[in-house]
Amino acid sequence: MKHTQLFAIAGLTLCLTSIFFTGCSLSQPSDTHTPVTSPESLPKDTNTATLTSLTTLIGKSDTEMVALLGEGNASLLEDTTTVLGRDYLLDLFDTEILLSASLDEDGLIQAFTLLPSDNDLDTWNEQLTSLFGPAHSETSDDGSEGSGRKSFKWTIDNTSMTLKSVYETLSIEIYSL
């Protein structure tokens, strides 16, 4: 009897998940081979100016982001022109970074995720500390659950920047407080 109930619940969950994701599937722009582009108008003089430019875009429109960064590689809602996000290549501290912007349903920028091509947490922490001072908070676990998660958080105006390493994968997230 218990097995029958488990199979029924699993089947219902699978059906509901399929129905949900059918209506929410993503598509790439018509030319899926378009390379991720590098922003042309980001400040090239300093790393601080580049990161500060990104923090000021949080909560702004997709149009404002495109004016500053260019078109990038847009992720569209299937069969629509609704932009869910944009990807760019960026140079920060002489390292190539994949910059992904996430937009909300109103087309406003929710967050940026930066993925450095290297995973050197200590070096990135030193570089960000040299720009913004010591992190306002630091968290880590002992790795007993296998993640070895470490994070450092800075507050810049009304935004938060978090440098984190999970399973030795590094990311920098910029989002509104």
N, C-alpha and C positions, 0 to 999 in steps of 0.2 A: 504494500500500500504506500509506504514512504517513497519507494522508487517511482511509482506512478505520479505522485505529487511533485517530486523533484523534476521529473521530465516535463510535466505540464508547466511548471513555473519557468523552467529553462526555455521551453518552446515559446511561451508568452513573452518572455524577456527578449528573445531573439526577434520575434515578430515586431514588437514595439520599437526596438532599436533600428530595425530595417526601415520601418515606416518613417521614423524620425529622421534618419540620415538620408533617406531618399529625397526629402524636401530641403535638405540643408547641404547638399553636396557642392563642392567647390569646383571651379574650372579655372584653367589658366587663360591668359589672353589668347587671342586667335593664333598668334605666332608663339608657340610654346618654346621655340628655340631662341628667343630673345635673351641675350645675356643680361645679367644683372648689371646695372649701370652705376658709374661713380658719380656722386654729386658734383656739379660744376661750381656751385656758388657757396659752398661751405667755406668758412674762413680757413685759409691754408697757413696762416701765420703761426697759430698756436693750437695746441691740443685743448687748452682751456676754452678758447673761443668756440671750437668745434663742439665740445660737450655742452657748453652753455647755450649754443644755438639750438641744440636738440632739446634741452630742458624747456626752453621758451616755446617750443612747438607743441608741447603737451596741452591738450584741450583745444587746439586750433584746428582749422579745417584742412581737409585733404588738399584743397586748392592752395592754401598757404604753404603746405609742405612741398607741393610740386613747384611752386614759385622759388623756393629756397634750394631744394634738392634735385629737381627735375622729375621726370616721369618715373624713373626706376622701372622695376618689373612688378606690375600690379597683379594682385590676386583678386579675381572677380567672383561674385556669386554666380552660380551656374545660370546660363542663358540670360544674363542681365549685364548692365554696365556698372552695377554697384561694386565699388572697390572696398574690399575687406582689409587690405593691407598692401604695403609696397616694400620691396627689397632693394637694397643698394650695396655697393662695395665702397668701403671707406678706408682711408689710411689714417691710423691713429698710432702715435708713438712708433712710427716706421713699421707698423704691422698691418697687414690687410685684415679688415674686419667686415663681416657680413652684418649689415644693419637692416633689421626688419621693423617696420612700423605696423602697429595694429590699430584699426579704426573701429569705432562703435557704429551702431545702426544709424546714427545721424551724420556719419562721415567725419567725426571728430577724432583726433589722434588720442588714443588711450594710453599707449605705451610704446617704447622703443626697446628692442632687444638687440644687443651687440654681441656677436660671437667672434672672438679673436681666433686667428688661425693657429695660435699657440695656446697652451693650457697652463701657463706659468703663473699661478695664483700669487706667489710672493712678489714677483716683478710687477704685476698689474696693481697689486695693493700699494706698493711703493710709489708707482707712477701716479695713481689717483690721489694718494696721500700728499704727494708733492704739489699737486694742483689745488686740492680742496681742504687740506689739513687732515688731521686724524679722523678716522671713521667715527660716527656718532654711536654706532653700536657694532658689536662683533658677536657672531654666534658660531658655534662649532659643535659637532658631536664626536664621540670617540670612535666612530666607525663601526660600532658593534652591530649595527643593522646593515652594514655593508656600503653605506653611501659616503662616509667620510666627509660629510657636508661641512663647508665653511662659508661664512658670508660676512661681508663688511658693508655697512650702510652709511651713506652721507645724505644730508638734507641740504638742498640747494633751492632757495626761495620756497616755492610751494610744491616742489617735486622731490622725489627720493631717487637716489641712484644706489643700486645694490650690486656689488661684485660678489658673485658666488661660484663655488665649485661644488658640483655634485657628481659623484662617480668619475672624478677627475676631468669633468667637462666644465669649462669656464664660460660664464656669461656675465654680461653687465645689463641690468634692467633699469630703465628710466621711466617713472610713472608718477602720476599725481598723488599727493597725500590725501 
